[in-house]
């Protein structure tokens, strides 16, 4: 039986790899795109949060105005104003961080 002594070289060809500068630039570009995507997702989530919270406040205000008890109406209205003011501050701070 004849055996073949064919040598299979498994040495990698490093000439096809990008330089360190090119690789760094690609990573930097990828990071910038990731940051922009994260900011966009954060803004969308913040918009949805504000919309949902506004619906809740509108409902609470509507219930407060329909109440026959003066103190229930006053408490619900005060709570709605508190939630609105607090969420406005929170939302503005979050938007400032995202921009």
C-alpha angles and dihedrals in degrees: 000000000000118000124205116229094196110159116226109201114210097184112131122238105238093181090082094056119099119250121259091256092053092047091048091050092050091050091047091051091048091050091050092051090048092051092049091048090049091050091050091049090048092053091049091050091047091050090051091048092051093047093049093046091048089053090052092049092047090052092048091050091049091050090047092054092048094051117108092206114085095209093050090051092048094048094047093047092048091048092049091052091047092051091046094050094044094047091048090056092045093047093048092050091048092049090050090054093048094051 
